[in-house]
Amino acid sequence: MESIAWYGLAYLIGTIFGLYVGRNHGISKGILITLETLVNEGYLKTRKDSNGDLDLMKLTFEEKLDENK
């Protein structure tokens, strides 16, 4: 009977760990895909820094006004 309890406990711990890791990975992947799509479609203003990484840039007041036209 004790072995069944150990298997049940191991299964429960493995399931909780799998859900935790899967959820965090899914959220990170979703955020990355959303940002890449917004940049590729031109909805986010970006520039490349000296390392070749993309930096998000804040819109100017004029750009915000042009958006409302």
mmCIF file of the N, C-alpha and C atoms, coordinates in Angstrom:
data_MODEL
# 
_entry.id   MODEL 
# 
loop_
_atom_site.group_PDB 
_atom_site.id 
_atom_site.type_symbol 
_atom_site.label_atom_id 
_atom_site.label_alt_id 
_atom_site.label_comp_id 
_atom_site.label_asym_id 
_atom_site.label_entity_id 
_atom_site.label_seq_id 
_atom_site.pdbx_PDB_ins_code 
_atom_site.Cartn_x 
_atom_site.Cartn_y 
_atom_site.Cartn_z 
_atom_site.occupancy 
_atom_site.B_iso_or_equiv 
_atom_site.pdbx_formal_charge 
_atom_site.auth_seq_id 
_atom_site.auth_comp_id 
_atom_site.auth_asym_id 
_atom_site.auth_atom_id 
_atom_site.pdbx_PDB_model_num 
ATOM 1   N N  . MET A 1 1  ? 0.814  -1.197 0.000   1.00 0.00 ? 1  MET A N  1 
ATOM 2   C CA . MET A 1 1  ? 0.000  0.000  0.000   1.00 0.00 ? 1  MET A CA 1 
ATOM 3   C C  . MET A 1 1  ? 0.859  1.263  0.000   1.00 0.00 ? 1  MET A C  1 
ATOM 4   N N  . GLU A 1 2  ? 2.011  1.199  0.643   1.00 0.00 ? 2  GLU A N  1 
ATOM 5   C CA . GLU A 1 2  ? 2.875  2.369  0.691   1.00 0.00 ? 2  GLU A CA 1 
ATOM 6   C C  . GLU A 1 2  ? 3.415  2.732  -0.684  1.00 0.00 ? 2  GLU A C  1 
ATOM 7   N N  . SER A 1 3  ? 3.678  1.735  -1.529  1.00 0.00 ? 3  SER A N  1 
ATOM 8   C CA . SER A 1 3  ? 4.196  2.034  -2.862  1.00 0.00 ? 3  SER A CA 1 
ATOM 9   C C  . SER A 1 3  ? 3.171  2.791  -3.692  1.00 0.00 ? 3  SER A C  1 
ATOM 10  N N  . ILE A 1 4  ? 1.904  2.509  -3.509  1.00 0.00 ? 4  ILE A N  1 
ATOM 11  C CA . ILE A 1 4  ? 0.868  3.246  -4.242  1.00 0.00 ? 4  ILE A CA 1 
ATOM 12  C C  . ILE A 1 4  ? 0.871  4.711  -3.808  1.00 0.00 ? 4  ILE A C  1 
ATOM 13  N N  . ALA A 1 5  ? 1.052  4.953  -2.529  1.00 0.00 ? 5  ALA A N  1 
ATOM 14  C CA . ALA A 1 5  ? 1.099  6.327  -2.041  1.00 0.00 ? 5  ALA A CA 1 
ATOM 15  C C  . ALA A 1 5  ? 2.308  7.068  -2.619  1.00 0.00 ? 5  ALA A C  1 
ATOM 16  N N  . TRP A 1 6  ? 3.465  6.402  -2.696  1.00 0.00 ? 6  TRP A N  1 
ATOM 17  C CA . TRP A 1 6  ? 4.648  7.028  -3.275  1.00 0.00 ? 6  TRP A CA 1 
ATOM 18  C C  . TRP A 1 6  ? 4.459  7.335  -4.756  1.00 0.00 ? 6  TRP A C  1 
ATOM 19  N N  . TYR A 1 7  ? 3.873  6.399  -5.495  1.00 0.00 ? 7  TYR A N  1 
ATOM 20  C CA . TYR A 1 7  ? 3.606  6.635  -6.919  1.00 0.00 ? 7  TYR A CA 1 
ATOM 21  C C  . TYR A 1 7  ? 2.623  7.797  -7.093  1.00 0.00 ? 7  TYR A C  1 
ATOM 22  N N  . GLY A 1 8  ? 1.612  7.825  -6.254  1.00 0.00 ? 8  GLY A N  1 
ATOM 23  C CA . GLY A 1 8  ? 0.638  8.917  -6.324  1.00 0.00 ? 8  GLY A CA 1 
ATOM 24  C C  . GLY A 1 8  ? 1.270  10.262 -6.017  1.00 0.00 ? 8  GLY A C  1 
ATOM 25  N N  . LEU A 1 9  ? 2.115  10.296 -4.981  1.00 0.00 ? 9  LEU A N  1 
ATOM 26  C CA . LEU A 1 9  ? 2.803  11.536 -4.623  1.00 0.00 ? 9  LEU A CA 1 
ATOM 27  C C  . LEU A 1 9  ? 3.756  11.974 -5.733  1.00 0.00 ? 9  LEU A C  1 
ATOM 28  N N  . ALA A 1 10 ? 4.513  11.049 -6.301  1.00 0.00 ? 10 ALA A N  1 
ATOM 29  C CA . ALA A 1 10 ? 5.435  11.371 -7.397  1.00 0.00 ? 10 ALA A CA 1 
ATOM 30  C C  . ALA A 1 10 ? 4.665  11.885 -8.612  1.00 0.00 ? 10 ALA A C  1 
ATOM 31  N N  . TYR A 1 11 ? 3.531  11.264 -8.899  1.00 0.00 ? 11 TYR A N  1 
ATOM 32  C CA . TYR A 1 11 ? 2.705  11.699 -10.033 1.00 0.00 ? 11 TYR A CA 1 
ATOM 33  C C  . TYR A 1 11 ? 2.180  13.106 -9.793  1.00 0.00 ? 11 TYR A C  1 
ATOM 34  N N  . LEU A 1 12 ? 1.713  13.374 -8.586  1.00 0.00 ? 12 LEU A N  1 
ATOM 35  C CA . LEU A 1 12 ? 1.184  14.690 -8.249  1.00 0.00 ? 12 LEU A CA 1 
ATOM 36  C C  . LEU A 1 12 ? 2.260  15.764 -8.349  1.00 0.00 ? 12 LEU A C  1 
ATOM 37  N N  . ILE A 1 13 ? 3.427  15.501 -7.798  1.00 0.00 ? 13 ILE A N  1 
ATOM 38  C CA . ILE A 1 13 ? 4.532  16.468 -7.865  1.00 0.00 ? 13 ILE A CA 1 
ATOM 39  C C  . ILE A 1 13 ? 4.963  16.699 -9.318  1.00 0.00 ? 13 ILE A C  1 
ATOM 40  N N  . GLY A 1 14 ? 5.065  15.636 -10.098 1.00 0.00 ? 14 GLY A N  1 
ATOM 41  C CA . GLY A 1 14 ? 5.438  15.772 -11.512 1.00 0.00 ? 14 GLY A CA 1 
ATOM 42  C C  . GLY A 1 14 ? 4.423  16.564 -12.301 1.00 0.00 ? 14 GLY A C  1 
ATOM 43  N N  . THR A 1 15 ? 3.155  16.348 -12.016 1.00 0.00 ? 15 THR A N  1 
ATOM 44  C CA . THR A 1 15 ? 2.100  17.081 -12.715 1.00 0.00 ? 15 THR A CA 1 
ATOM 45  C C  . THR A 1 15 ? 2.142  18.559 -12.370 1.00 0.00 ? 15 THR A C  1 
ATOM 46  N N  . ILE A 1 16 ? 2.292  18.876 -11.099 1.00 0.00 ? 16 ILE A N  1 
ATOM 47  C CA . ILE A 1 16 ? 2.364  20.285 -10.683 1.00 0.00 ? 16 ILE A CA 1 
ATOM 48  C C  . ILE A 1 16 ? 3.583  20.963 -11.298 1.00 0.00 ? 16 ILE A C  1 
ATOM 49  N N  . PHE A 1 17 ? 4.726  20.290 -11.294 1.00 0.00 ? 17 PHE A N  1 
ATOM 50  C CA . PHE A 1 17 ? 5.935  20.861 -11.895 1.00 0.00 ? 17 PHE A CA 1 
ATOM 51  C C  . PHE A 1 17 ? 5.743  21.067 -13.397 1.00 0.00 ? 17 PHE A C  1 
ATOM 52  N N  . GLY A 1 18 ? 5.152  20.096 -14.078 1.00 0.00 ? 18 GLY A N  1 
ATOM 53  C CA . GLY A 1 18 ? 4.916  20.218 -15.516 1.00 0.00 ? 18 GLY A CA 1 
ATOM 54  C C  . GLY A 1 18 ? 3.984  21.363 -15.852 1.00 0.00 ? 18 GLY A C  1 
ATOM 55  N N  . LEU A 1 19 ? 2.936  21.548 -15.062 1.00 0.00 ? 19 LEU A N  1 
ATOM 56  C CA . LEU A 1 19 ? 2.013  22.661 -15.293 1.00 0.00 ? 19 LEU A CA 1 
ATOM 57  C C  . LEU A 1 19 ? 2.709  24.005 -15.062 1.00 0.00 ? 19 LEU A C  1 
ATOM 58  N N  . TYR A 1 20 ? 3.528  24.076 -14.019 1.00 0.00 ? 20 TYR A N  1 
ATOM 59  C CA . TYR A 1 20 ? 4.240  25.313 -13.720 1.00 0.00 ? 20 TYR A CA 1 
ATOM 60  C C  . TYR A 1 20 ? 5.208  25.690 -14.851 1.00 0.00 ? 20 TYR A C  1 
ATOM 61  N N  . VAL A 1 21 ? 6.014  24.748 -15.273 1.00 0.00 ? 21 VAL A N  1 
ATOM 62  C CA . VAL A 1 21 ? 6.994  25.011 -16.331 1.00 0.00 ? 21 VAL A CA 1 
ATOM 63  C C  . VAL A 1 21 ? 6.287  25.303 -17.650 1.00 0.00 ? 21 VAL A C  1 
ATOM 64  N N  . GLY A 1 22 ? 5.265  24.528 -17.976 1.00 0.00 ? 22 GLY A N  1 
ATOM 65  C CA . GLY A 1 22 ? 4.538  24.732 -19.223 1.00 0.00 ? 22 GLY A CA 1 
ATOM 66  C C  . GLY A 1 22 ? 3.834  26.067 -19.279 1.00 0.00 ? 22 GLY A C  1 
ATOM 67  N N  . ARG A 1 23 ? 3.255  26.478 -18.154 1.00 0.00 ? 23 ARG A N  1 
ATOM 68  C CA . ARG A 1 23 ? 2.552  27.756 -18.114 1.00 0.00 ? 23 ARG A CA 1 
ATOM 69  C C  . ARG A 1 23 ? 3.530  28.908 -18.312 1.00 0.00 ? 23 ARG A C  1 
ATOM 70  N N  . ASN A 1 24 ? 4.641  28.877 -17.597 1.00 0.00 ? 24 ASN A N  1 
ATOM 71  C CA . ASN A 1 24 ? 5.633  29.955 -17.726 1.00 0.00 ? 24 ASN A CA 1 
ATOM 72  C C  . ASN A 1 24 ? 6.221  30.009 -19.131 1.00 0.00 ? 24 ASN A C  1 
ATOM 73  N N  . HIS A 1 25 ? 6.489  28.859 -19.718 1.00 0.00 ? 25 HIS A N  1 
ATOM 74  C CA . HIS A 1 25 ? 7.030  28.825 -21.075 1.00 0.00 ? 25 HIS A CA 1 
ATOM 75  C C  . HIS A 1 25 ? 5.993  29.351 -22.073 1.00 0.00 ? 25 HIS A C  1 
ATOM 76  N N  . GLY A 1 26 ? 4.742  28.973 -21.885 1.00 0.00 ? 26 GLY A N  1 
ATOM 77  C CA . GLY A 1 26 ? 3.679  29.416 -22.785 1.00 0.00 ? 26 GLY A CA 1 
ATOM 78  C C  . GLY A 1 26 ? 3.464  30.914 -22.734 1.00 0.00 ? 26 GLY A C  1 
ATOM 79  N N  . ILE A 1 27 ? 3.500  31.483 -21.542 1.00 0.00 ? 27 ILE A N  1 
ATOM 80  C CA . ILE A 1 27 ? 3.328  32.926 -21.400 1.00 0.00 ? 27 ILE A CA 1 
ATOM 81  C C  . ILE A 1 27 ? 4.494  33.658 -22.058 1.00 0.00 ? 27 ILE A C  1 
ATOM 82  N N  . SER A 1 28 ? 5.714  33.195 -21.817 1.00 0.00 ? 28 SER A N  1 
ATOM 83  C CA . SER A 1 28 ? 6.896  33.836 -22.408 1.00 0.00 ? 28 SER A CA 1 
ATOM 84  C C  . SER A 1 28 ? 6.859  33.755 -23.929 1.00 0.00 ? 28 SER A C  1 
ATOM 85  N N  . LYS A 1 29 ? 6.487  32.602 -24.441 1.00 0.00 ? 29 LYS A N  1 
ATOM 86  C CA . LYS A 1 29 ? 6.434  32.429 -25.890 1.00 0.00 ? 29 LYS A CA 1 
ATOM 87  C C  . LYS A 1 29 ? 5.333  33.300 -26.504 1.00 0.00 ? 29 LYS A C  1 
ATOM 88  N N  . GLY A 1 30 ? 4.204  33.411 -25.824 1.00 0.00 ? 30 GLY A N  1 
ATOM 89  C CA . GLY A 1 30 ? 3.115  34.250 -26.316 1.00 0.00 ? 30 GLY A CA 1 
ATOM 90  C C  . GLY A 1 30 ? 3.491  35.715 -26.369 1.00 0.00 ? 30 GLY A C  1 
ATOM 91  N N  . ILE A 1 31 ? 4.185  36.188 -25.347 1.00 0.00 ? 31 ILE A N  1 
ATOM 92  C CA . ILE A 1 31 ? 4.632  37.584 -25.326 1.00 0.00 ? 31 ILE A CA 1 
ATOM 93  C C  . ILE A 1 31 ? 5.624  37.840 -26.447 1.00 0.00 ? 31 ILE A C  1 
ATOM 94  N N  . LEU A 1 32 ? 6.564  36.926 -26.636 1.00 0.00 ? 32 LEU A N  1 
ATOM 95  C CA . LEU A 1 32 ? 7.573  37.079 -27.687 1.00 0.00 ? 32 LEU A CA 1 
ATOM 96  C C  . LEU A 1 32 ? 6.935  37.112 -29.076 1.00 0.00 ? 32 LEU A C  1 
ATOM 97  N N  . ILE A 1 33 ? 6.012  36.217 -29.337 1.00 0.00 ? 33 ILE A N  1 
ATOM 98  C CA . ILE A 1 33 ? 5.343  36.177 -30.641 1.00 0.00 ? 33 ILE A CA 1 
ATOM 99  C C  . ILE A 1 33 ? 4.530  37.445 -30.872 1.00 0.00 ? 33 ILE A C  1 
ATOM 100 N N  . THR A 1 34 ? 3.848  37.931 -29.827 1.00 0.00 ? 34 THR A N  1 
ATOM 101 C CA . THR A 1 34 ? 3.057  39.159 -29.961 1.00 0.00 ? 34 THR A CA 1 
ATOM 102 C C  . THR A 1 34 ? 3.942  40.349 -30.286 1.00 0.00 ? 34 THR A C  1 
ATOM 103 N N  . LEU A 1 35 ? 5.054  40.504 -29.574 1.00 0.00 ? 35 LEU A N  1 
ATOM 104 C CA . LEU A 1 35 ? 5.953  41.626 -29.842 1.00 0.00 ? 35 LEU A CA 1 
ATOM 105 C C  . LEU A 1 35 ? 6.562  41.535 -31.236 1.00 0.00 ? 35 LEU A C  1 
ATOM 106 N N  . GLU A 1 36 ? 6.982  40.340 -31.644 1.00 0.00 ? 36 GLU A N  1 
ATOM 107 C CA . GLU A 1 36 ? 7.550  40.179 -32.989 1.00 0.00 ? 36 GLU A CA 1 
ATOM 108 C C  . GLU A 1 36 ? 6.528  40.542 -34.053 1.00 0.00 ? 36 GLU A C  1 
ATOM 109 N N  . THR A 1 37 ? 5.287  40.145 -33.870 1.00 0.00 ? 37 THR A N  1 
ATOM 110 C CA . THR A 1 37 ? 4.235  40.462 -34.839 1.00 0.00 ? 37 THR A CA 1 
ATOM 111 C C  . THR A 1 37 ? 3.991  41.965 -34.902 1.00 0.00 ? 37 THR A C  1 
ATOM 112 N N  . LEU A 1 38 ? 3.911  42.619 -33.748 1.00 0.00 ? 38 LEU A N  1 
ATOM 113 C CA . LEU A 1 38 ? 3.685  44.064 -33.724 1.00 0.00 ? 38 LEU A CA 1 
ATOM 114 C C  . LEU A 1 38 ? 4.834  44.823 -34.383 1.00 0.00 ? 38 LEU A C  1 
ATOM 115 N N  . VAL A 1 39 ? 6.066  44.384 -34.182 1.00 0.00 ? 39 VAL A N  1 
ATOM 116 C CA . VAL A 1 39 ? 7.218  45.041 -34.814 1.00 0.00 ? 39 VAL A CA 1 
ATOM 117 C C  . VAL A 1 39 ? 7.190  44.799 -36.323 1.00 0.00 ? 39 VAL A C  1 
ATOM 118 N N  . ASN A 1 40 ? 6.952  43.571 -36.741 1.00 0.00 ? 40 ASN A N  1 
ATOM 119 C CA . ASN A 1 40 ? 6.955  43.245 -38.170 1.00 0.00 ? 40 ASN A CA 1 
ATOM 120 C C  . ASN A 1 40 ? 5.830  43.942 -38.927 1.00 0.00 ? 40 ASN A C  1 
ATOM 121 N N  . GLU A 1 41 ? 4.696  44.173 -38.279 1.00 0.00 ? 41 GLU A N  1 
ATOM 122 C CA . GLU A 1 41 ? 3.571  44.842 -38.923 1.00 0.00 ? 41 GLU A CA 1 
ATOM 123 C C  . GLU A 1 41 ? 3.656  46.363 -38.819 1.00 0.00 ? 41 GLU A C  1 
ATOM 124 N N  . GLY A 1 42 ? 4.657  46.879 -38.127 1.00 0.00 ? 42 GLY A N  1 
ATOM 125 C CA . GLY A 1 42 ? 4.872  48.320 -38.047 1.00 0.00 ? 42 GLY A CA 1 
ATOM 126 C C  . GLY A 1 42 ? 4.067  49.022 -36.973 1.00 0.00 ? 42 GLY A C  1 
ATOM 127 N N  . TYR A 1 43 ? 3.537  48.310 -35.998 1.00 0.00 ? 43 TYR A N  1 
ATOM 128 C CA . TYR A 1 43 ? 2.749  48.925 -34.943 1.00 0.00 ? 43 TYR A CA 1 
ATOM 129 C C  . TYR A 1 43 ? 3.599  49.434 -33.783 1.00 0.00 ? 43 TYR A C  1 
ATOM 130 N N  . LEU A 1 44 ? 4.849  48.987 -33.697 1.00 0.00 ? 44 LEU A N  1 
ATOM 131 C CA . LEU A 1 44 ? 5.771  49.459 -32.668 1.00 0.00 ? 44 LEU A CA 1 
ATOM 132 C C  . LEU A 1 44 ? 6.948  50.155 -33.319 1.00 0.00 ? 44 LEU A C  1 
ATOM 133 N N  . LYS A 1 45 ? 7.367  51.253 -32.736 1.00 0.00 ? 45 LYS A N  1 
ATOM 134 C CA . LYS A 1 45 ? 8.510  52.001 -33.225 1.00 0.00 ? 45 LYS A CA 1 
ATOM 135 C C  . LYS A 1 45 ? 9.765  51.422 -32.570 1.00 0.00 ? 45 LYS A C  1 
ATOM 136 N N  . THR A 1 46 ? 10.742 51.016 -33.382 1.00 0.00 ? 46 THR A N  1 
ATOM 137 C CA . THR A 1 46 ? 11.952 50.396 -32.851 1.00 0.00 ? 46 THR A CA 1 
ATOM 138 C C  . THR A 1 46 ? 13.191 50.989 -33.506 1.00 0.00 ? 46 THR A C  1 
ATOM 139 N N  . ARG A 1 47 ? 14.332 50.725 -32.891 1.00 0.00 ? 47 ARG A N  1 
ATOM 140 C CA . ARG A 1 47 ? 15.626 51.061 -33.491 1.00 0.00 ? 47 ARG A CA 1 
ATOM 141 C C  . ARG A 1 47 ? 16.610 49.989 -33.049 1.00 0.00 ? 47 ARG A C  1 
ATOM 142 N N  . LYS A 1 48 ? 17.686 49.818 -33.808 1.00 0.00 ? 48 LYS A N  1 
ATOM 143 C CA . LYS A 1 48 ? 18.722 48.849 -33.445 1.00 0.00 ? 48 LYS A CA 1 
ATOM 144 C C  . LYS A 1 48 ? 19.831 49.558 -32.691 1.00 0.00 ? 48 LYS A C  1 
ATOM 145 N N  . ASP A 1 49 ? 20.277 48.940 -31.604 1.00 0.00 ? 49 ASP A N  1 
ATOM 146 C CA . ASP A 1 49 ? 21.390 49.526 -30.854 1.00 0.00 ? 49 ASP A CA 1 
ATOM 147 C C  . ASP A 1 49 ? 22.705 49.009 -31.417 1.00 0.00 ? 49 ASP A C  1 
ATOM 148 N N  . SER A 1 50 ? 23.798 49.345 -30.775 1.00 0.00 ? 50 SER A N  1 
ATOM 149 C CA . SER A 1 50 ? 25.122 48.980 -31.286 1.00 0.00 ? 50 SER A CA 1 
ATOM 150 C C  . SER A 1 50 ? 25.356 47.472 -31.282 1.00 0.00 ? 50 SER A C  1 
ATOM 151 N N  . ASN A 1 51 ? 24.639 46.727 -30.452 1.00 0.00 ? 51 ASN A N  1 
ATOM 152 C CA . ASN A 1 51 ? 24.777 45.268 -30.405 1.00 0.00 ? 51 ASN A CA 1 
ATOM 153 C C  . ASN A 1 51 ? 23.877 44.559 -31.411 1.00 0.00 ? 51 ASN A C  1 
ATOM 154 N N  . GLY A 1 52 ? 23.039 45.314 -32.111 1.00 0.00 ? 52 GLY A N  1 
ATOM 155 C CA . GLY A 1 52 ? 22.115 44.714 -33.066 1.00 0.00 ? 52 GLY A CA 1 
ATOM 156 C C  . GLY A 1 52 ? 20.780 44.320 -32.447 1.00 0.00 ? 52 GLY A C  1 
ATOM 157 N N  . ASP A 1 53 ? 20.577 44.653 -31.159 1.00 0.00 ? 53 ASP A N  1 
ATOM 158 C CA . ASP A 1 53 ? 19.311 44.360 -30.493 1.00 0.00 ? 53 ASP A CA 1 
ATOM 159 C C  . ASP A 1 53 ? 18.305 45.466 -30.789 1.00 0.00 ? 53 ASP A C  1 
ATOM 160 N N  . LEU A 1 54 ? 17.020 45.112 -30.781 1.00 0.00 ? 54 LEU A N  1 
ATOM 161 C CA . LEU A 1 54 ? 15.971 46.099 -31.012 1.00 0.00 ? 54 LEU A CA 1 
ATOM 162 C C  . LEU A 1 54 ? 15.596 46.770 -29.702 1.00 0.00 ? 54 LEU A C  1 
ATOM 163 N N  . ASP A 1 55 ? 15.469 48.091 -29.748 1.00 0.00 ? 55 ASP A N  1 
ATOM 164 C CA . ASP A 1 55 ? 14.982 48.875 -28.617 1.00 0.00 ? 55 ASP A CA 1 
ATOM 165 C C  . ASP A 1 55 ? 13.633 49.464 -29.000 1.00 0.00 ? 55 ASP A C  1 
ATOM 166 N N  . LEU A 1 56 ? 12.691 49.404 -28.082 1.00 0.00 ? 56 LEU A N  1 
ATOM 167 C CA . LEU A 1 56 ? 11.405 50.050 -28.309 1.00 0.00 ? 56 LEU A CA 1 
ATOM 168 C C  . LEU A 1 56 ? 11.564 51.534 -28.048 1.00 0.00 ? 56 LEU A C  1 
ATOM 169 N N  . MET A 1 57 ? 10.957 52.353 -28.898 1.00 0.00 ? 57 MET A N  1 
ATOM 170 C CA . MET A 1 57 ? 11.068 53.802 -28.760 1.00 0.00 ? 57 MET A CA 1 
ATOM 171 C C  . MET A 1 57 ? 9.710  54.378 -28.392 1.00 0.00 ? 57 MET A C  1 
ATOM 172 N N  . LYS A 1 58 ? 9.730  55.399 -27.567 1.00 0.00 ? 58 LYS A N  1 
ATOM 173 C CA . LYS A 1 58 ? 8.513  56.075 -27.160 1.00 0.00 ? 58 LYS A CA 1 
ATOM 174 C C  . LYS A 1 58 ? 8.057  56.993 -28.290 1.00 0.00 ? 58 LYS A C  1 
ATOM 175 N N  . LEU A 1 59 ? 6.732  57.016 -28.530 1.00 0.00 ? 59 LEU A N  1 
ATOM 176 C CA . LEU A 1 59 ? 6.180  57.885 -29.555 1.00 0.00 ? 59 LEU A CA 1 
ATOM 177 C C  . LEU A 1 59 ? 6.244  59.338 -29.102 1.00 0.00 ? 59 LEU A C  1 
ATOM 178 N N  . THR A 1 60 ? 6.487  60.231 -30.054 1.00 0.00 ? 60 THR A N  1 
ATOM 179 C CA . THR A 1 60 ? 6.475  61.653 -29.750 1.00 0.00 ? 60 THR A CA 1 
ATOM 180 C C  . THR A 1 60 ? 5.036  62.137 -29.697 1.00 0.00 ? 60 THR A C  1 
ATOM 181 N N  . PHE A 1 61 ? 4.854  63.336 -29.195 1.00 0.00 ? 61 PHE A N  1 
ATOM 182 C CA . PHE A 1 61 ? 3.517  63.915 -29.101 1.00 0.00 ? 61 PHE A CA 1 
ATOM 183 C C  . PHE A 1 61 ? 2.882  64.041 -30.483 1.00 0.00 ? 61 PHE A C  1 
ATOM 184 N N  . GLU A 1 62 ? 3.669  64.448 -31.476 1.00 0.00 ? 62 GLU A N  1 
ATOM 185 C CA . GLU A 1 62 ? 3.157  64.604 -32.842 1.00 0.00 ? 62 GLU A CA 1 
ATOM 186 C C  . GLU A 1 62 ? 2.712  63.273 -33.430 1.00 0.00 ? 62 GLU A C  1 
ATOM 187 N N  . GLU A 1 63 ? 3.480  62.225 -33.149 1.00 0.00 ? 63 GLU A N  1 
ATOM 188 C CA . GLU A 1 63 ? 3.120  60.896 -33.658 1.00 0.00 ? 63 GLU A CA 1 
ATOM 189 C C  . GLU A 1 63 ? 1.821  60.405 -33.033 1.00 0.00 ? 63 GLU A C  1 
ATOM 190 N N  . LYS A 1 64 ? 1.631  60.719 -31.765 1.00 0.00 ? 64 LYS A N  1 
ATOM 191 C CA . LYS A 1 64 ? 0.387  60.344 -31.114 1.00 0.00 ? 64 LYS A CA 1 
ATOM 192 C C  . LYS A 1 64 ? -0.805 61.096 -31.726 1.00 0.00 ? 64 LYS A C  1 
ATOM 193 N N  . LEU A 1 65 ? -0.592 62.380 -32.056 1.00 0.00 ? 65 LEU A N  1 
ATOM 194 C CA . LEU A 1 65 ? -1.657 63.168 -32.683 1.00 0.00 ? 65 LEU A CA 1 
ATOM 195 C C  . LEU A 1 65 ? -1.978 62.637 -34.080 1.00 0.00 ? 65 LEU A C  1 
ATOM 196 N N  . ASP A 1 66 ? -0.957 62.262 -34.841 1.00 0.00 ? 66 ASP A N  1 
ATOM 197 C CA . ASP A 1 66 ? -1.167 61.724 -36.189 1.00 0.00 ? 66 ASP A CA 1 
ATOM 198 C C  . ASP A 1 66 ? -1.955 60.442 -36.157 1.00 0.00 ? 66 ASP A C  1 
ATOM 199 N N  . GLU A 1 67 ? -1.868 59.687 -35.081 1.00 0.00 ? 67 GLU A N  1 
ATOM 200 C CA . GLU A 1 67 ? -2.578 58.423 -34.949 1.00 0.00 ? 67 GLU A CA 1 
ATOM 201 C C  . GLU A 1 67 ? -4.085 58.639 -34.907 1.00 0.00 ? 67 GLU A C  1 
ATOM 202 N N  . ASN A 1 68 ? -4.523 59.771 -34.367 1.00 0.00 ? 68 ASN A N  1 
ATOM 203 C CA . ASN A 1 68 ? -5.951 60.033 -34.200 1.00 0.00 ? 68 ASN A CA 1 
ATOM 204 C C  . ASN A 1 68 ? -6.616 60.521 -35.482 1.00 0.00 ? 68 ASN A C  1 
ATOM 205 N N  . LYS A 1 69 ? -5.866 60.805 -36.529 1.00 0.00 ? 69 LYS A N  1 
ATOM 206 C CA . LYS A 1 69 ? -6.450 61.314 -37.792 1.00 0.00 ? 69 LYS A CA 1 
ATOM 207 C C  . LYS A 1 69 ? -7.046 60.215 -38.602 1.00 0.00 ? 69 LYS A C  1 
# 
